[in-house]
Amino acid sequence: MKGSEDRTDLTVQKALEEEVKSTKALIQTLLQTLKSFRLYEANHPLLSKFRDRLKHDFESYFDEFDSFSLQVGEHQLFYSGKVIYESEDVKESLAFVFFKDGIREIRFFKGIEFREIIDFLQIVRKSDSVNRFEDDLVTLIWEKDFTHIAIT
């Protein structure tokens, strides 16, 4: 009986490792696309390439999983307790962008439309230039009233 429990635990652990790996890859694509938003004009062919890849990666991810939740630390993003992104550079750190405005968790749900992902990235991209006395990232995301993205 103990042997079958060990195999079950191993299977669950392996499935979690695959989920973490898939989520980490998706976040890397999200980051690359966000950087391309900062570098290129809206009609630039490279930006189009990054958007297409992001769309494909989100669709593939949600073919396999129903949702994912990222926990936000000052310099890291976590998925199921595992670090999937880390940067100490507060000027470039995606984690710090969320953390400094009080966001501690971001959830993406199956059924998300690509327009929501792009709008989310546009808001994150603009967060550098937001007048802190008038708005913050939380307010901008809340005002957008996303259907398949939630923050806490």
VMD Tcl script that builds the backbone (N, CA, C; Angstrom):
set m [mol new atoms 456]
animate dup $m
set s [atomselect $m all]
$s set {name element resname resid chain x y z} {
  {N N MET 1 A 0.818 -1.195 0.000}
  {CA C MET 1 A 0.000 0.000 0.000}
  {C C MET 1 A 0.867 1.267 0.000}
  {N N LYS 2 A 1.941 1.247 0.750}
  {CA C LYS 2 A 2.844 2.386 0.843}
  {C C LYS 2 A 3.445 2.713 -0.528}
  {N N GLY 3 A 3.783 1.707 -1.318}
  {CA C GLY 3 A 4.364 1.909 -2.642}
  {C C GLY 3 A 3.437 2.668 -3.571}
  {N N SER 4 A 2.137 2.375 -3.535}
  {CA C SER 4 A 1.187 3.075 -4.403}
  {C C SER 4 A 1.018 4.524 -3.946}
  {N N GLU 5 A 1.107 4.782 -2.640}
  {CA C GLU 5 A 1.037 6.164 -2.144}
  {C C GLU 5 A 2.249 6.961 -2.611}
  {N N ASP 6 A 3.429 6.320 -2.572}
  {CA C ASP 6 A 4.641 6.978 -3.032}
  {C C ASP 6 A 4.552 7.317 -4.519}
  {N N ARG 7 A 4.006 6.382 -5.307}
  {CA C ARG 7 A 3.836 6.635 -6.747}
  {C C ARG 7 A 2.844 7.763 -6.980}
  {N N THR 8 A 1.762 7.800 -6.201}
  {CA C THR 8 A 0.770 8.866 -6.324}
  {C C THR 8 A 1.402 10.208 -5.977}
  {N N ASP 9 A 2.157 10.260 -4.867}
  {CA C ASP 9 A 2.843 11.496 -4.474}
  {C C ASP 9 A 3.809 11.947 -5.563}
  {N N LEU 10 A 4.519 11.013 -6.143}
  {CA C LEU 10 A 5.473 11.320 -7.203}
  {C C LEU 10 A 4.760 11.844 -8.446}
  {N N THR 11 A 3.627 11.246 -8.775}
  {CA C THR 11 A 2.833 11.693 -9.918}
  {C C THR 11 A 2.318 13.109 -9.697}
  {N N VAL 12 A 1.813 13.385 -8.497}
  {CA C VAL 12 A 1.311 14.719 -8.165}
  {C C VAL 12 A 2.454 15.735 -8.217}
  {N N GLN 13 A 3.604 15.366 -7.667}
  {CA C GLN 13 A 4.762 16.255 -7.665}
  {C C GLN 13 A 5.227 16.543 -9.087}
  {N N LYS 14 A 5.252 15.515 -9.923}
  {CA C LYS 14 A 5.671 15.687 -11.320}
  {C C LYS 14 A 4.680 16.593 -12.072}
  {N N ALA 15 A 3.388 16.415 -11.819}
  {CA C ALA 15 A 2.368 17.255 -12.456}
  {C C ALA 15 A 2.538 18.715 -12.031}
  {N N LEU 16 A 2.804 18.941 -10.747}
  {CA C LEU 16 A 3.021 20.295 -10.252}
  {C C LEU 16 A 4.266 20.909 -10.884}
  {N N GLU 17 A 5.325 20.126 -11.014}
  {CA C GLU 17 A 6.554 20.621 -11.650}
  {C C GLU 17 A 6.285 21.038 -13.096}
  {N N GLU 18 A 5.489 20.259 -13.812}
  {CA C GLU 18 A 5.144 20.599 -15.197}
  {C C GLU 18 A 4.302 21.871 -15.254}
  {N N GLU 19 A 3.376 22.009 -14.307}
  {CA C GLU 19 A 2.530 23.200 -14.255}
  {C C GLU 19 A 3.382 24.442 -13.957}
  {N N VAL 20 A 4.310 24.322 -13.011}
  {CA C VAL 20 A 5.210 25.427 -12.680}
  {C C VAL 20 A 6.059 25.787 -13.904}
  {N N LYS 21 A 6.581 24.785 -14.587}
  {CA C LYS 21 A 7.402 25.004 -15.784}
  {C C LYS 21 A 6.595 25.724 -16.872}
  {N N SER 22 A 5.362 25.292 -17.099}
  {CA C SER 22 A 4.499 25.916 -18.111}
  {C C SER 22 A 4.180 27.356 -17.737}
  {N N THR 23 A 3.905 27.589 -16.455}
  {CA C THR 23 A 3.575 28.938 -15.986}
  {C C THR 23 A 4.785 29.850 -16.115}
  {N N LYS 24 A 5.956 29.340 -15.770}
  {CA C LYS 24 A 7.189 30.124 -15.882}
  {C C LYS 24 A 7.437 30.514 -17.338}
  {N N ALA 25 A 7.233 29.599 -18.250}
  {CA C ALA 25 A 7.420 29.879 -19.678}
  {C C ALA 25 A 6.422 30.941 -20.157}
  {N N LEU 26 A 5.191 30.847 -19.699}
  {CA C LEU 26 A 4.171 31.825 -20.080}
  {C C LEU 26 A 4.542 33.218 -19.560}
  {N N ILE 27 A 5.030 33.294 -18.332}
  {CA C ILE 27 A 5.435 34.578 -17.755}
  {C C ILE 27 A 6.626 35.156 -18.528}
  {N N GLN 28 A 7.535 34.306 -18.969}
  {CA C GLN 28 A 8.661 34.789 -19.774}
  {C C GLN 28 A 8.170 35.407 -21.082}
  {N N THR 29 A 7.206 34.769 -21.712}
  {CA C THR 29 A 6.638 35.325 -22.948}
  {C C THR 29 A 5.926 36.645 -22.659}
  {N N LEU 30 A 5.204 36.697 -21.546}
  {CA C LEU 30 A 4.515 37.923 -21.130}
  {C C LEU 30 A 5.535 39.056 -20.925}
  {N N LEU 31 A 6.634 38.750 -20.261}
  {CA C LEU 31 A 7.682 39.748 -20.014}
  {C C LEU 31 A 8.323 40.235 -21.314}
  {N N GLN 32 A 8.609 39.310 -22.213}
  {CA C GLN 32 A 9.208 39.687 -23.498}
  {C C GLN 32 A 8.259 40.590 -24.284}
  {N N THR 33 A 6.979 40.276 -24.234}
  {CA C THR 33 A 5.993 41.086 -24.943}
  {C C THR 33 A 5.883 42.467 -24.302}
  {N N LEU 34 A 5.887 42.514 -22.980}
  {CA C LEU 34 A 5.836 43.794 -22.273}
  {C C LEU 34 A 7.042 44.661 -22.641}
  {N N LYS 35 A 8.218 44.059 -22.690}
  {CA C LYS 35 A 9.417 44.806 -23.085}
  {C C LYS 35 A 9.301 45.313 -24.519}
  {N N SER 36 A 8.734 44.498 -25.394}
  {CA C SER 36 A 8.584 44.933 -26.790}
  {C C SER 36 A 7.585 46.089 -26.894}
  {N N PHE 37 A 6.569 46.124 -26.015}
  {CA C PHE 37 A 5.628 47.256 -25.974}
  {C C PHE 37 A 6.381 48.544 -25.636}
  {N N ARG 38 A 7.374 48.424 -24.769}
  {CA C ARG 38 A 8.136 49.606 -24.359}
  {C C ARG 38 A 9.109 50.061 -25.452}
  {N N LEU 39 A 9.566 49.135 -26.286}
  {CA C LEU 39 A 10.601 49.442 -27.279}
  {C C LEU 39 A 10.071 49.842 -28.648}
  {N N TYR 40 A 8.948 49.256 -29.065}
  {CA C TYR 40 A 8.512 49.401 -30.446}
  {C C TYR 40 A 7.172 50.120 -30.564}
  {N N GLU 41 A 7.003 50.769 -31.699}
  {CA C GLU 41 A 5.720 51.385 -32.042}
  {C C GLU 41 A 4.661 50.299 -32.247}
  {N N ALA 42 A 3.406 50.653 -32.127}
  {CA C ALA 42 A 2.304 49.691 -32.189}
  {C C ALA 42 A 2.275 48.873 -33.478}
  {N N ASN 43 A 2.724 49.436 -34.575}
  {CA C ASN 43 A 2.656 48.725 -35.858}
  {C C ASN 43 A 3.977 48.052 -36.247}
  {N N HIS 44 A 4.935 47.999 -35.348}
  {CA C HIS 44 A 6.233 47.398 -35.660}
  {C C HIS 44 A 6.089 45.879 -35.808}
  {N N PRO 45 A 6.734 45.290 -36.840}
  {CA C PRO 45 A 6.608 43.843 -37.073}
  {C C PRO 45 A 7.097 42.973 -35.909}
  {N N LEU 46 A 8.127 43.422 -35.190}
  {CA C LEU 46 A 8.603 42.634 -34.051}
  {C C LEU 46 A 7.573 42.596 -32.922}
  {N N LEU 47 A 6.913 43.713 -32.696}
  {CA C LEU 47 A 5.864 43.738 -31.677}
  {C C LEU 47 A 4.733 42.796 -32.062}
  {N N SER 48 A 4.398 42.791 -33.332}
  {CA C SER 48 A 3.366 41.878 -33.830}
  {C C SER 48 A 3.768 40.419 -33.595}
  {N N LYS 49 A 5.028 40.112 -33.820}
  {CA C LYS 49 A 5.542 38.759 -33.600}
  {C C LYS 49 A 5.403 38.360 -32.121}
  {N N PHE 50 A 5.770 39.268 -31.229}
  {CA C PHE 50 A 5.660 38.983 -29.793}
  {C C PHE 50 A 4.201 38.808 -29.369}
  {N N ARG 51 A 3.322 39.654 -29.905}
  {CA C ARG 51 A 1.888 39.523 -29.573}
  {C C ARG 51 A 1.339 38.192 -30.051}
  {N N ASP 52 A 1.702 37.784 -31.267}
  {CA C ASP 52 A 1.238 36.497 -31.800}
  {C C ASP 52 A 1.710 35.337 -30.929}
  {N N ARG 53 A 2.980 35.405 -30.513}
  {CA C ARG 53 A 3.516 34.343 -29.660}
  {C C ARG 53 A 2.808 34.313 -28.304}
  {N N LEU 54 A 2.542 35.493 -27.747}
  {CA C LEU 54 A 1.846 35.568 -26.461}
  {C C LEU 54 A 0.439 34.983 -26.573}
  {N N LYS 55 A -0.249 35.320 -27.647}
  {CA C LYS 55 A -1.597 34.784 -27.868}
  {C C LYS 55 A -1.545 33.257 -27.940}
  {N N HIS 56 A -0.619 32.748 -28.716}
  {CA C HIS 56 A -0.463 31.298 -28.852}
  {C C HIS 56 A -0.156 30.646 -27.503}
  {N N ASP 57 A 0.765 31.244 -26.742}
  {CA C ASP 57 A 1.170 30.661 -25.462}
  {C C ASP 57 A 0.031 30.677 -24.443}
  {N N PHE 58 A -0.751 31.755 -24.406}
  {CA C PHE 58 A -1.904 31.784 -23.496}
  {C C PHE 58 A -2.936 30.735 -23.900}
  {N N GLU 59 A -3.208 30.624 -25.199}
  {CA C GLU 59 A -4.175 29.624 -25.667}
  {C C GLU 59 A -3.706 28.210 -25.316}
  {N N SER 60 A -2.446 27.935 -25.542}
  {CA C SER 60 A -1.895 26.617 -25.220}
  {C C SER 60 A -1.964 26.344 -23.720}
  {N N TYR 61 A -1.643 27.346 -22.925}
  {CA C TYR 61 A -1.670 27.184 -21.470}
  {C C TYR 61 A -3.088 26.838 -21.007}
  {N N PHE 62 A -4.059 27.591 -21.501}
  {CA C PHE 62 A -5.434 27.366 -21.058}
  {C C PHE 62 A -6.095 26.162 -21.722}
  {N N ASP 63 A -5.459 25.585 -22.724}
  {CA C ASP 63 A -5.909 24.276 -23.219}
  {C C ASP 63 A -5.623 23.204 -22.178}
  {N N GLU 64 A -4.596 23.459 -21.373}
  {CA C GLU 64 A -4.152 22.475 -20.388}
  {C C GLU 64 A -4.625 22.776 -18.961}
  {N N PHE 65 A -4.703 24.069 -18.605}
  {CA C PHE 65 A -5.035 24.470 -17.237}
  {C C PHE 65 A -6.204 25.450 -17.233}
  {N N ASP 66 A -6.911 25.515 -16.087}
  {CA C ASP 66 A -8.083 26.396 -15.981}
  {C C ASP 66 A -7.749 27.815 -15.559}
  {N N SER 67 A -6.694 27.976 -14.796}
  {CA C SER 67 A -6.336 29.302 -14.312}
  {C C SER 67 A -4.918 29.248 -13.759}
  {N N PHE 68 A -4.386 30.427 -13.455}
  {CA C PHE 68 A -3.159 30.464 -12.677}
  {C C PHE 68 A -3.140 31.721 -11.833}
  {N N SER 69 A -2.513 31.585 -10.700}
  {CA C SER 69 A -2.445 32.646 -9.721}
  {C C SER 69 A -0.984 32.918 -9.400}
  {N N LEU 70 A -0.592 34.166 -9.530}
  {CA C LEU 70 A 0.770 34.564 -9.208}
  {C C LEU 70 A 0.767 35.321 -7.887}
  {N N GLN 71 A 1.601 34.892 -6.962}
  {CA C GLN 71 A 1.776 35.629 -5.734}
  {C C GLN 71 A 2.938 36.597 -5.967}
  {N N VAL 72 A 2.759 37.816 -5.466}
  {CA C VAL 72 A 3.710 38.888 -5.739}
  {C C VAL 72 A 4.538 39.186 -4.495}
  {N N GLY 73 A 5.848 39.074 -4.634}
  {CA C GLY 73 A 6.785 39.513 -3.612}
  {C C GLY 73 A 7.450 40.790 -4.093}
  {N N GLU 74 A 8.277 41.381 -3.267}
  {CA C GLU 74 A 8.913 42.641 -3.638}
  {C C GLU 74 A 9.763 42.506 -4.901}
  {N N HIS 75 A 10.453 41.378 -5.022}
  {CA C HIS 75 A 11.330 41.170 -6.184}
  {C C HIS 75 A 11.065 39.866 -6.925}
  {N N GLN 76 A 10.035 39.120 -6.513}
  {CA C GLN 76 A 9.749 37.829 -7.133}
  {C C GLN 76 A 8.260 37.671 -7.417}
  {N N LEU 77 A 7.998 36.820 -8.398}
  {CA C LEU 77 A 6.652 36.306 -8.633}
  {C C LEU 77 A 6.709 34.817 -8.329}
  {N N PHE 78 A 5.693 34.331 -7.640}
  {CA C PHE 78 A 5.640 32.937 -7.233}
  {C C PHE 78 A 4.420 32.264 -7.844}
  {N N TYR 79 A 4.579 30.999 -8.141}
  {CA C TYR 79 A 3.453 30.159 -8.557}
  {C C TYR 79 A 3.536 28.886 -7.730}
  {N N SER 80 A 2.479 28.581 -6.997}
  {CA C SER 80 A 2.445 27.399 -6.117}
  {C C SER 80 A 3.682 27.331 -5.218}
  {N N GLY 81 A 4.080 28.498 -4.706}
  {CA C GLY 81 A 5.199 28.552 -3.777}
  {C C GLY 81 A 6.571 28.522 -4.416}
  {N N LYS 82 A 6.635 28.404 -5.731}
  {CA C LYS 82 A 7.919 28.340 -6.451}
  {C C LYS 82 A 8.189 29.680 -7.145}
  {N N VAL 83 A 9.416 30.154 -7.053}
  {CA C VAL 83 A 9.794 31.391 -7.736}
  {C C VAL 83 A 9.818 31.127 -9.240}
  {N N ILE 84 A 9.041 31.920 -9.978}
  {CA C ILE 84 A 9.041 31.769 -11.438}
  {C C ILE 84 A 9.604 33.000 -12.132}
  {N N TYR 85 A 9.832 34.054 -11.334}
  {CA C TYR 85 A 10.431 35.277 -11.871}
  {C C TYR 85 A 11.110 35.992 -10.715}
  {N N GLU 86 A 12.291 36.565 -11.001}
  {CA C GLU 86 A 13.000 37.315 -9.966}
  {C C GLU 86 A 13.856 38.384 -10.608}
  {N N SER 87 A 13.786 39.595 -10.053}
  {CA C SER 87 A 14.642 40.692 -10.486}
  {C C SER 87 A 14.756 41.693 -9.340}
  {N N GLU 88 A 15.975 42.004 -8.980}
  {CA C GLU 88 A 16.246 42.974 -7.906}
  {C C GLU 88 A 16.266 44.407 -8.444}
  {N N ASP 89 A 16.309 44.576 -9.758}
  {CA C ASP 89 A 16.374 45.898 -10.376}
  {C C ASP 89 A 14.988 46.545 -10.327}
  {N N VAL 90 A 14.798 47.506 -9.404}
  {CA C VAL 90 A 13.469 48.091 -9.215}
  {C C VAL 90 A 12.985 48.877 -10.432}
  {N N LYS 91 A 13.888 49.284 -11.310}
  {CA C LYS 91 A 13.483 49.992 -12.532}
  {C C LYS 91 A 12.913 49.040 -13.580}
  {N N GLU 92 A 13.335 47.784 -13.551}
  {CA C GLU 92 A 12.933 46.800 -14.560}
  {C C GLU 92 A 12.036 45.689 -14.011}
  {N N SER 93 A 11.971 45.545 -12.708}
  {CA C SER 93 A 11.296 44.400 -12.090}
  {C C SER 93 A 9.782 44.460 -12.220}
  {N N LEU 94 A 9.236 43.470 -12.888}
  {CA C LEU 94 A 7.780 43.358 -12.996}
  {C C LEU 94 A 7.163 43.125 -11.621}
  {N N ALA 95 A 7.818 42.320 -10.804}
  {CA C ALA 95 A 7.308 42.060 -9.457}
  {C C ALA 95 A 7.223 43.361 -8.664}
  {N N PHE 96 A 8.250 44.186 -8.743}
  {CA C PHE 96 A 8.260 45.432 -7.989}
  {C C PHE 96 A 7.175 46.396 -8.470}
  {N N VAL 97 A 6.907 46.408 -9.771}
  {CA C VAL 97 A 5.834 47.257 -10.313}
  {C C VAL 97 A 4.514 46.953 -9.599}
  {N N PHE 98 A 4.217 45.672 -9.435}
  {CA C PHE 98 A 2.982 45.284 -8.751}
  {C C PHE 98 A 3.083 45.508 -7.242}
  {N N PHE 99 A 4.201 45.112 -6.669}
  {CA C PHE 99 A 4.392 45.156 -5.222}
  {C C PHE 99 A 4.270 46.579 -4.677}
  {N N LYS 100 A 4.903 47.542 -5.350}
  {CA C LYS 100 A 4.921 48.919 -4.840}
  {C C LYS 100 A 3.525 49.535 -4.811}
  {N N ASP 101 A 2.616 49.027 -5.622}
  {CA C ASP 101 A 1.248 49.538 -5.618}
  {C C ASP 101 A 0.300 48.665 -4.802}
  {N N GLY 102 A 0.857 47.728 -4.041}
  {CA C GLY 102 A 0.046 46.954 -3.103}
  {C C GLY 102 A -0.582 45.692 -3.664}
  {N N ILE 103 A -0.241 45.323 -4.891}
  {CA C ILE 103 A -0.791 44.094 -5.468}
  {C C ILE 103 A 0.013 42.912 -4.934}
  {N N ARG 104 A -0.700 41.938 -4.367}
  {CA C ARG 104 A -0.025 40.777 -3.786}
  {C C ARG 104 A -0.379 39.473 -4.498}
  {N N GLU 105 A -1.405 39.534 -5.356}
  {CA C GLU 105 A -1.764 38.351 -6.130}
  {C C GLU 105 A -2.444 38.791 -7.425}
  {N N ILE 106 A -2.115 38.076 -8.509}
  {CA C ILE 106 A -2.746 38.298 -9.814}
  {C C ILE 106 A -3.239 36.948 -10.292}
  {N N ARG 107 A -4.513 36.891 -10.690}
  {CA C ARG 107 A -5.096 35.638 -11.168}
  {C C ARG 107 A -5.599 35.830 -12.603}
  {N N PHE 108 A -5.265 34.856 -13.437}
  {CA C PHE 108 A -5.724 34.814 -14.825}
  {C C PHE 108 A -6.603 33.575 -14.969}
  {N N PHE 109 A -7.743 33.727 -15.630}
  {CA C PHE 109 A -8.703 32.629 -15.741}
  {C C PHE 109 A -8.931 32.219 -17.195}
  {N N LYS 110 A -9.214 30.932 -17.348}
  {CA C LYS 110 A -9.550 30.385 -18.663}
  {C C LYS 110 A -10.722 31.179 -19.240}
  {N N GLY 111 A -10.695 31.373 -20.534}
  {CA C GLY 111 A -11.729 32.170 -21.192}
  {C C GLY 111 A -11.269 33.596 -21.455}
  {N N ILE 112 A -10.074 33.916 -20.978}
  {CA C ILE 112 A -9.540 35.263 -21.172}
  {C C ILE 112 A -9.432 35.548 -22.668}
  {N N GLU 113 A -9.844 36.734 -23.033}
  {CA C GLU 113 A -9.726 37.149 -24.427}
  {C C GLU 113 A -8.392 37.861 -24.607}
  {N N PHE 114 A -7.849 37.739 -25.770}
  {CA C PHE 114 A -6.540 38.327 -26.023}
  {C C PHE 114 A -6.565 39.839 -25.804}
  {N N ARG 115 A -7.694 40.468 -26.087}
  {CA C ARG 115 A -7.816 41.920 -25.864}
  {C C ARG 115 A -7.566 42.260 -24.390}
  {N N GLU 116 A -8.039 41.406 -23.468}
  {CA C GLU 116 A -7.812 41.629 -22.036}
  {C C GLU 116 A -6.322 41.570 -21.704}
  {N N ILE 117 A -5.631 40.620 -22.286}
  {CA C ILE 117 A -4.195 40.473 -22.039}
  {C C ILE 117 A -3.449 41.714 -22.528}
  {N N ILE 118 A -3.779 42.166 -23.732}
  {CA C ILE 118 A -3.142 43.355 -24.306}
  {C C ILE 118 A -3.465 44.591 -23.465}
  {N N ASP 119 A -4.724 44.741 -23.055}
  {CA C ASP 119 A -5.102 45.883 -22.213}
  {C C ASP 119 A -4.350 45.852 -20.884}
  {N N PHE 120 A -4.206 44.662 -20.312}
  {CA C PHE 120 A -3.467 44.509 -19.063}
  {C C PHE 120 A -2.012 44.943 -19.257}
  {N N LEU 121 A -1.400 44.488 -20.341}
  {CA C LEU 121 A -0.014 44.872 -20.629}
  {C C LEU 121 A 0.126 46.376 -20.859}
  {N N GLN 122 A -0.848 46.958 -21.523}
  {CA C GLN 122 A -0.814 48.417 -21.763}
  {C C GLN 122 A -0.845 49.178 -20.439}
  {N N ILE 123 A -1.668 48.707 -19.517}
  {CA C ILE 123 A -1.745 49.348 -18.198}
  {C C ILE 123 A -0.421 49.200 -17.459}
  {N N VAL 124 A 0.145 48.005 -17.468}
  {CA C VAL 124 A 1.424 47.775 -16.789}
  {C C VAL 124 A 2.509 48.630 -17.428}
  {N N ARG 125 A 2.509 48.711 -18.733}
  {CA C ARG 125 A 3.499 49.519 -19.452}
  {C C ARG 125 A 3.385 50.996 -19.062}
  {N N LYS 126 A 2.165 51.480 -18.918}
  {CA C LYS 126 A 1.933 52.887 -18.574}
  {C C LYS 126 A 2.216 53.188 -17.105}
  {N N SER 127 A 2.359 52.172 -16.289}
  {CA C SER 127 A 2.500 52.390 -14.845}
  {C C SER 127 A 3.711 53.255 -14.498}
  {N N ASP 128 A 4.730 53.251 -15.359}
  {CA C ASP 128 A 5.914 54.084 -15.120}
  {C C ASP 128 A 5.585 55.572 -15.191}
  {N N SER 129 A 4.623 55.911 -16.032}
  {CA C SER 129 A 4.334 57.324 -16.263}
  {C C SER 129 A 3.060 57.813 -15.555}
  {N N VAL 130 A 2.503 56.987 -14.688}
  {CA C VAL 130 A 1.275 57.361 -13.987}
  {C C VAL 130 A 1.588 58.420 -12.929}
  {N N ASN 131 A 0.749 59.426 -12.844}
  {CA C ASN 131 A 0.864 60.422 -11.790}
  {C C ASN 131 A 0.411 59.772 -10.483}
  {N N ARG 132 A 1.338 59.510 -9.582}
  {CA C ARG 132 A 1.066 58.781 -8.339}
  {C C ARG 132 A 0.069 59.501 -7.429}
  {N N PHE 133 A -0.101 60.816 -7.632}
  {CA C PHE 133 A -1.061 61.547 -6.812}
  {C C PHE 133 A -2.488 61.346 -7.306}
  {N N GLU 134 A -2.628 60.924 -8.561}
  {CA C GLU 134 A -3.951 60.753 -9.143}
  {C C GLU 134 A -4.357 59.290 -9.279}
  {N N ASP 135 A -3.418 58.422 -9.653}
  {CA C ASP 135 A -3.743 57.029 -9.939}
  {C C ASP 135 A -2.621 56.112 -9.487}
  {N N ASP 136 A -2.930 54.847 -9.445}
  {CA C ASP 136 A -1.919 53.821 -9.252}
  {C C ASP 136 A -2.330 52.619 -10.089}
  {N N LEU 137 A -1.501 51.615 -10.111}
  {CA C LEU 137 A -1.755 50.433 -10.934}
  {C C LEU 137 A -3.062 49.744 -10.541}
  {N N VAL 138 A -3.315 49.651 -9.257}
  {CA C VAL 138 A -4.542 49.009 -8.767}
  {C C VAL 138 A -5.768 49.718 -9.329}
  {N N THR 139 A -5.763 51.042 -9.257}
  {CA C THR 139 A -6.903 51.824 -9.756}
  {C C THR 139 A -7.091 51.626 -11.256}
  {N N LEU 140 A -5.990 51.680 -12.002}
  {CA C LEU 140 A -6.083 51.512 -13.454}
  {C C LEU 140 A -6.627 50.132 -13.836}
  {N N ILE 141 A -6.180 49.107 -13.125}
  {CA C ILE 141 A -6.673 47.749 -13.393}
  {C C ILE 141 A -8.133 47.632 -12.972}
  {N N TRP 142 A -8.453 48.167 -11.822}
  {CA C TRP 142 A -9.829 48.118 -11.311}
  {C C TRP 142 A -10.786 48.836 -12.266}
  {N N GLU 143 A -10.374 50.012 -12.772}
  {CA C GLU 143 A -11.218 50.775 -13.699}
  {C C GLU 143 A -11.478 50.012 -14.987}
  {N N LYS 144 A -10.524 49.198 -15.402}
  {CA C LYS 144 A -10.685 48.423 -16.644}
  {C C LYS 144 A -11.709 47.308 -16.468}
  {N N ASP 145 A -11.938 46.888 -15.226}
  {CA C ASP 145 A -12.954 45.883 -14.908}
  {C C ASP 145 A -12.796 44.611 -15.758}
  {N N PHE 146 A -11.602 44.023 -15.657}
  {CA C PHE 146 A -11.319 42.814 -16.414}
  {C C PHE 146 A -12.236 41.674 -15.977}
  {N N THR 147 A -12.638 40.862 -16.934}
  {CA C THR 147 A -13.500 39.700 -16.658}
  {C C THR 147 A -12.690 38.486 -16.209}
  {N N HIS 148 A -11.507 38.319 -16.782}
  {CA C HIS 148 A -10.713 37.100 -16.539}
  {C C HIS 148 A -9.354 37.368 -15.892}
  {N N ILE 149 A -9.199 38.552 -15.320}
  {CA C ILE 149 A -7.993 38.899 -14.579}
  {C C ILE 149 A -8.447 39.530 -13.270}
  {N N ALA 150 A -7.883 39.055 -12.173}
  {CA C ALA 150 A -8.233 39.602 -10.864}
  {C C ALA 150 A -6.962 39.884 -10.073}
  {N N ILE 151 A -7.015 40.922 -9.254}
  {CA C ILE 151 A -5.878 41.261 -8.401}
  {C C ILE 151 A -6.352 41.395 -6.953}
  {N N THR 152 A -5.424 41.140 -6.048}
  {CA C THR 152 A -5.683 41.404 -4.627}
  {C C THR 152 A -4.416 41.962 -4.021}
}
mol reanalyze $m
mol bondsrecalc $m
mol representation Tube
mol addrep $m
